[in-house]
Amino acid sequence: MIKDNLKYTKDHEWLRVDGDIGTIGITDFAQGELGDIVFVELPAVGKTINAGDSFGTIEAVKTIADLYAPVSGEVVEVNKALSENAAVINSDCYDAGWIVRVRLSDPSEVDELLSPSEYSEMIGV
């Protein structure tokens, strides 16, 4: 499933922008490829992240993968519920399974991300 109201990265993260806040998570395709997610390493609130850089990791039963920032900004909130139950990403990656929220430092970076149709074409659906 690819949502029409999001932007996407080639690394399978999604971004939802609301004002100057961007919510970041991983796509349905990514969670399906990873399998059962058991742990997410979250950055500290207040940390500055840069577009394209790793800001944490996601651990599944069969692998560990880096999480890459789609945009630059300051982490203003992390999804603390993931520390109790990271598997929510498998069942609801676009809503309850969001990972971090950042205050965008350069909103023009959003324009560099993939549209839903571009992402769909990239993953072949």
Secondary structure by P-SEA (a helix, b strand, c coil): cccccccccccbbbbbbcccbbbbbbcaaaaaaacccccccccccccccccccccbbbbcccbbbbbbbccccccccccccccccccccccccccccccccccccccccccccccaaaaaaaacc
